[in-house]
Amino acid sequence: MVRVILAGLVVVTALVTYVIVLPVPDEVGDSPWMVKTAALKWRLQYVLKLVTPIGINEWFDERAREDSRAAGPNVPYTDAVFDRVPVRIFTDEPVGGMTAKRPAIVYFHGGGWIRGSVDGYHPVTALLARKLNLILVSVEYRLAPKYVFPTAIDDCTAATVWFLEHLNEYNVDPARVALMGDSAGGNLAAATAQRLTFDKKYRDLPKVKLQVLIYPALQAFDFKTPSYQQYGDYSTLILDTEIATWMWSLYGHGRKDLGSLVKAKMTNNHTSAAAKRSPLVQECLSHGLIPDEFKQSGYESTSHDFGDEGIFEKIKGVLLDPDYAPLMRKDLRGLPEAYILTAEYDVLRDDGIMYAKRLEKGGVPVTWKHYMKGYHGMFSLENRPLLSTTVGDKSVSDFIQFARQNLHEK
């Protein structure tokens, strides 16, 4: 036990020093140190789990869950199961009485498909339910690497479909339902919206009105977009290229060949030269979709003349699947109206931009909100002491204003 504690102290000390010494962009957030603090907290959670006995880990996890449930506004909620999937339903008393039909949001939390929970996201989901005076369903989908793709998207789809089939039980207006998620949750919201739109077996369900994608992760084919090139080496920005490729790999393939797969993805060697030049990739992931002002520093046009055909053959079935990577769907016509948030200091910035531009080309109404001082994770840090920032709070208030106009107005 003493050795474990000492080892943990050594690792924690090294990690703290590492984060303090490493640079962070001067303009990020309102304070670079605030962002460093969030990044440090995020990484410490993983390190402590590796060096702490299971029983103590479980105790810390439960304390963290209790703290999260206590944060944010005190909104009534119930935990339930929608078609085998655990959910949390926030049901604040509506303005105008209990008989008024209300809008609803189905929320998918972030965490890179490997962490996160309805408890961890309780502060922000309770806040949205209170500020927007609506029903909010927060989905507890199963996590990788124990449950790999397509488990998470299957869980999200199942819970959403059940809810859409039972809207009357919650007094929800079927014309005012939104799907929403941040980061990995944004991926799941986009993929669920695509399934409900294009899979014929869902054609008789109420149509989703809005998809809300908060700095979404939408493709794992190209890790050399301008934003990955510009910010992928900043481990003080919570999400860097190494962590992104690691999470995508765990979600898509579990622990199998994890090290070699991450290494290949970091250099775009996980795809073949032929695949890079294919019409599908050239159309869906063209850097030409990204405005020139986002390519002013640190960006170089990448070669398409390399890749590992063997790796690509093993993973292409997942890599090109729109359920895994919604940007890989060629035809986006007919999808619900979109609200897409991107942050400047975020490797996922260009995923959101490319999707916004392609949705617009497909005739889908899009509201694209970009935050020049924004960073990955800022939206879900609302109501988190010592971690929230002005730009993060503004991103939440801007969405609330938009949703009031677009979900409450029929």
C-alpha positions in Angstrom: 0.0 0.0 0.0 2.8 2.4 0.9 4.5 1.7 -2.4 1.2 2.4 -4.3 0.8 5.7 -2.5 4.4 6.7 -3.1 4.1 5.8 -6.8 0.9 7.8 -7.0 2.5 10.8 -5.4 5.4 10.6 -7.9 3.1 10.4 -10.9 0.9 13.2 -9.6 3.9 15.4 -8.9 5.3 14.7 -12.3 2.0 15.4 -14.0 1.5 18.7 -12.1 5.0 19.9 -13.1 4.4 18.7 -16.7 1.2 20.8 -17.0 2.7 23.9 -15.3 5.8 23.9 -17.5 4.1 23.2 -20.8 2.9 26.3 -22.8 -0.7 27.2 -23.5 -1.9 29.7 -26.1 -2.1 33.2 -24.6 -5.6 33.9 -25.9 -7.3 30.7 -24.8 -10.3 31.3 -22.5 -10.1 34.2 -20.2 -7.1 32.8 -18.4 -4.6 30.2 -19.8 -4.2 29.0 -16.2 -7.9 28.2 -15.9 -7.6 26.0 -18.9 -4.5 24.3 -17.5 -6.3 23.6 -14.3 -9.2 21.9 -16.2 -6.6 19.9 -18.2 -4.7 18.9 -15.1 -7.9 17.8 -13.3 -9.0 15.7 -16.3 -5.6 13.9 -16.4 -5.3 13.4 -12.7 -8.6 11.5 -12.7 -7.1 8.9 -15.0 -3.7 8.6 -13.2 -5.3 8.2 -9.8 -7.5 5.4 -11.1 -4.4 3.6 -12.3 -2.6 3.7 -9.0 -5.5 3.6 -6.5 -7.1 0.3 -5.2 -10.5 -0.5 -6.7 -12.4 0.0 -3.4 -11.0 3.5 -2.9 -11.6 4.3 -6.5 -15.3 3.4 -6.1 -15.5 5.5 -3.0 -14.0 8.5 -4.8 -16.3 7.9 -7.8 -19.4 7.9 -5.6 -18.3 11.1 -3.8 -17.7 12.8 -7.2 -21.1 11.7 -8.4 -22.7 13.1 -5.2 -20.9 16.4 -5.7 -22.0 16.6 -9.3 -25.6 15.9 -8.4 -25.5 18.7 -5.8 -24.0 21.2 -8.2 -26.1 23.4 -10.4 -29.8 24.3 -9.9 -32.1 22.0 -7.9 -34.2 20.6 -10.6 -36.6 17.6 -9.9 -35.5 14.5 -11.7 -36.1 10.8 -11.9 -33.9 7.9 -13.1 -35.5 5.5 -15.4 -34.8 2.9 -18.1 -35.8 3.5 -21.8 -35.6 0.2 -23.7 -32.9 -1.2 -21.5 -30.9 2.1 -21.5 -30.6 4.0 -18.2 -31.6 7.7 -18.4 -32.2 10.6 -16.1 -35.3 12.7 -16.8 -35.3 16.3 -15.6 -38.9 17.6 -15.2 -38.9 21.1 -13.8 -42.4 22.5 -13.3 -43.5 24.2 -16.5 -44.5 27.8 -16.9 -48.2 27.9 -17.7 -49.1 24.8 -15.7 -48.7 21.1 -16.0 -51.0 20.7 -19.0 -49.0 22.8 -21.4 -47.1 20.8 -24.0 -43.4 21.3 -23.7 -40.3 20.9 -25.8 -37.6 18.3 -24.9 -33.9 17.7 -25.3 -32.3 14.3 -25.4 -28.7 14.8 -24.2 -25.7 12.6 -24.9 -22.7 13.4 -22.6 -19.1 13.8 -23.7 -16.0 12.0 -22.5 -14.5 10.4 -25.5 -16.9 7.4 -25.4 -14.7 6.0 -22.5 -15.8 8.2 -19.6 -18.5 10.5 -18.4 -22.0 9.9 -16.9 -25.4 11.4 -16.3 -24.1 12.3 -12.8 -21.0 14.0 -14.1 -23.1 16.0 -16.5 -25.8 16.7 -13.9 -24.9 20.4 -13.4 -25.1 21.4 -17.1 -28.2 19.2 -17.9 -30.1 20.5 -14.8 -29.1 24.0 -15.8 -30.5 23.6 -19.4 -33.7 22.0 -18.0 -34.2 24.9 -15.7 -33.3 27.8 -18.0 -35.2 26.4 -20.9 -38.2 25.1 -19.0 -38.4 21.8 -20.8 -38.0 18.0 -20.4 -34.4 16.9 -20.6 -33.5 13.2 -21.0 -29.8 12.5 -20.2 -28.7 9.2 -21.6 -26.4 6.8 -19.8 -25.0 4.9 -22.8 -22.4 2.1 -22.2 -18.7 3.0 -22.5 -15.6 1.7 -24.3 -13.3 -0.1 -24.1 -15.6 -2.7 -22.4 -18.3 -1.9 -24.9 -17.0 -0.9 -28.4 -18.7 0.6 -31.4 -21.6 0.4 -32.2 -22.8 -0.1 -28.6 -22.9 3.6 -27.6 -24.8 4.7 -30.8 -27.1 1.7 -30.4 -27.9 2.7 -26.8 -28.5 6.3 -27.8 -30.7 5.3 -30.7 -32.7 2.9 -28.5 -33.3 5.4 -25.7 -34.3 8.2 -28.2 -36.7 5.9 -30.2 -38.4 4.8 -27.0 -38.8 8.4 -25.9 -40.2 9.5 -29.2 -42.7 6.7 -29.0 -43.9 7.8 -25.5 -43.9 11.6 -25.8 -47.5 11.8 -24.6 -46.5 10.3 -21.2 -44.2 13.3 -20.6 -46.5 15.9 -22.1 -43.9 16.7 -24.8 -44.8 18.4 -28.1 -43.6 16.0 -30.8 -42.7 18.9 -33.1 -40.2 20.3 -30.6 -37.7 17.6 -29.8 -33.9 18.2 -30.0 -30.9 15.9 -29.9 -27.9 17.4 -28.2 -24.4 16.3 -27.2 -20.9 17.6 -26.7 -17.6 16.2 -28.1 -18.2 12.4 -28.2 -21.8 13.2 -27.3 -22.0 15.5 -30.3 -20.9 12.5 -32.5 -23.7 10.4 -31.0 -26.3 13.2 -31.5 -25.3 13.6 -35.1 -25.2 9.8 -35.8 -28.6 9.4 -34.0 -30.1 12.2 -36.1 -28.8 10.5 -39.3 -30.2 7.1 -38.3 -33.7 8.6 -37.5 -33.6 10.5 -40.8 -32.3 7.8 -43.2 -33.3 4.5 -41.7 -36.8 3.6 -43.1 -37.8 1.8 -39.9 -38.0 5.1 -38.1 -40.0 7.0 -40.7 -43.2 6.9 -38.6 -41.7 8.4 -35.6 -42.0 12.2 -34.8 -39.3 14.1 -36.7 -36.5 15.6 -34.6 -36.6 19.4 -34.9 -33.0 20.2 -34.0 -29.6 18.7 -33.6 -27.3 20.5 -31.3 -23.6 19.6 -31.7 -21.2 21.1 -29.2 -17.6 20.9 -30.5 -18.4 17.4 -32.0 -16.0 14.7 -32.9 -17.2 13.6 -36.4 -14.4 11.8 -38.2 -11.3 9.6 -37.5 -9.9 9.5 -41.0 -7.9 12.7 -41.1 -5.9 13.8 -38.0 -4.0 16.5 -40.0 -6.8 19.0 -40.5 -5.8 22.6 -39.9 -7.0 22.5 -36.3 -5.2 19.2 -35.5 -2.0 20.7 -37.0 -2.4 24.0 -35.1 -3.4 22.7 -31.6 -2.7 19.0 -31.6 0.5 19.3 -29.6 -1.0 21.3 -26.7 -1.7 18.8 -24.0 -2.7 21.7 -21.8 -5.8 22.2 -23.9 -7.5 19.1 -22.5 -7.7 17.3 -25.8 -4.7 16.8 -28.0 -4.0 14.6 -31.0 -2.7 11.7 -29.0 -5.7 11.6 -26.6 -8.1 12.0 -29.5 -6.6 9.1 -31.5 -6.5 7.0 -28.3 -10.2 7.6 -27.6 -11.3 7.0 -31.2 -9.3 3.8 -31.2 -10.8 2.5 -27.9 -14.3 3.3 -29.1 -13.9 1.8 -32.5 -11.7 -1.2 -31.8 -11.2 -1.7 -28.0 -7.7 -2.4 -26.7 -6.6 -4.6 -29.7 -3.4 -3.2 -31.2 -4.1 0.1 -29.4 -0.5 1.4 -29.3 0.3 0.7 -33.0 -3.1 2.0 -34.1 -2.7 5.3 -32.2 0.8 5.8 -33.5 -0.4 5.2 -37.1 -3.4 7.6 -36.7 -1.2 10.4 -35.3 0.6 10.6 -38.7 -2.4 9.7 -40.8 -0.7 6.4 -41.7 -3.8 4.4 -40.7 -5.4 5.0 -44.1 -4.2 4.1 -47.6 -3.0 6.4 -50.3 -5.9 5.2 -52.5 -8.5 5.9 -49.8 -7.1 9.4 -49.2 -7.6 10.2 -52.9 -11.1 8.5 -53.1 -14.0 10.7 -54.2 -15.8 10.0 -50.9 -13.0 11.3 -48.8 -12.2 14.2 -51.2 -15.9 15.3 -51.0 -16.6 14.6 -47.3 -13.4 15.8 -45.7 -12.0 18.4 -48.1 -9.9 21.1 -46.4 -11.4 23.4 -49.0 -14.6 23.4 -46.8 -12.6 25.2 -44.1 -12.4 29.0 -44.5 -9.0 30.4 -45.3 -8.9 32.4 -42.0 -8.6 29.2 -40.1 -5.4 28.2 -42.0 -3.3 31.3 -41.3 -0.8 29.7 -38.9 0.8 26.3 -38.5 -1.1 24.7 -41.4 0.5 22.8 -44.3 -1.3 21.0 -47.1 -0.9 17.3 -46.5 0.2 14.6 -48.9 -2.2 11.9 -50.1 0.6 9.6 -51.4 1.2 7.4 -48.4 -0.5 5.1 -45.9 -0.6 1.6 -44.5 -3.0 -0.5 -46.7 -2.8 -3.4 -44.1 -4.1 -1.3 -41.3 -6.7 0.4 -43.4 -8.1 -2.9 -44.6 -8.6 -4.0 -41.0 -10.4 -0.9 -39.8 -12.0 0.6 -42.9 -15.4 -1.0 -42.2 -15.6 1.1 -38.9 -13.7 4.1 -40.1 -16.0 4.8 -43.0 -19.2 4.0 -41.2 -21.4 7.1 -40.7 -22.6 5.6 -37.4 -19.0 5.9 -36.2 -18.0 9.0 -38.2 -21.1 11.1 -39.3 -18.9 13.2 -41.6 -18.4 10.2 -43.8 -22.1 10.2 -45.0 -22.1 11.6 -48.5 -25.7 12.8 -48.7 -26.8 15.0 -45.8 -30.0 16.3 -47.3 -33.1 16.0 -45.2 -31.4 16.1 -41.8 -32.8 18.3 -38.9 -31.8 21.9 -38.5 -28.4 22.1 -36.8 -26.8 24.3 -34.1 -23.1 23.7 -34.2 -20.6 25.2 -31.7 -16.9 25.2 -32.5 -14.0 26.5 -30.4 -10.8 28.0 -31.8 -8.4 26.2 -29.5 -9.7 22.7 -30.2 -8.4 20.0 -32.4 -12.1 19.1 -33.3 -12.8 22.7 -34.5 -12.6 21.7 -38.2 -14.9 18.6 -37.8 -17.7 21.0 -36.8 -16.8 23.5 -39.5 -16.8 20.9 -42.3 -20.1 19.4 -41.1 -21.7 22.9 -40.9 -20.6 23.7 -44.5 -21.7 20.4 -45.9 -25.1 20.6 -44.1 -25.5 24.0 -45.7 -24.7 22.6 -49.1 -27.3 20.0 -48.5 -30.0 22.6 -47.8 -30.1 22.0 -44.0 -30.5 25.2 -42.0 -27.4 25.7 -39.8 -26.6 28.1 -37.0 -22.8 28.0 -36.6 -21.4 29.6 -33.5 -17.6 29.9 -33.3 -15.7 31.2 -30.2 -12.3 32.7 -30.9 -11.1 32.3 -27.3 -13.0 29.0 -26.9 -11.5 25.6 -26.0 -12.6 22.0 -25.8 -14.7 21.3 -22.7 -15.7 24.9 -22.0 -19.5 24.3 -22.4 -19.8 21.5 -19.8 -17.7 23.4 -17.2 -20.6 25.8 -16.5 -21.3 25.8 -12.7 -18.0 24.2 -12.0 -16.1 26.2 -9.3 -12.6 27.3 -10.4 -13.1 25.8 -13.9 -15.8 27.9 -15.6 -14.7 30.8 -17.8 -16.4 33.8 -19.3 -16.2 32.4 -22.8 -17.6 29.0 -21.6 -20.5 30.7 -19.8 -21.2 32.8 -22.9 -21.3 29.6 -25.0 -24.0 28.3 -22.7 -26.0 31.5 -22.6 -25.9 31.9 -26.4 -27.3 28.4 -26.8 -30.0 29.0 -24.2 -31.1 32.2 -26.1 -31.1 30.3 -29.4 -33.1 27.4 -27.9 -35.7 29.7 -26.4 -36.4 31.1 -29.8 -36.2 27.8 -31.7 -37.7 25.2 -29.4 -40.3 27.3 -27.6 -41.7 28.9 -30.7 -43.7 26.5 -32.8 
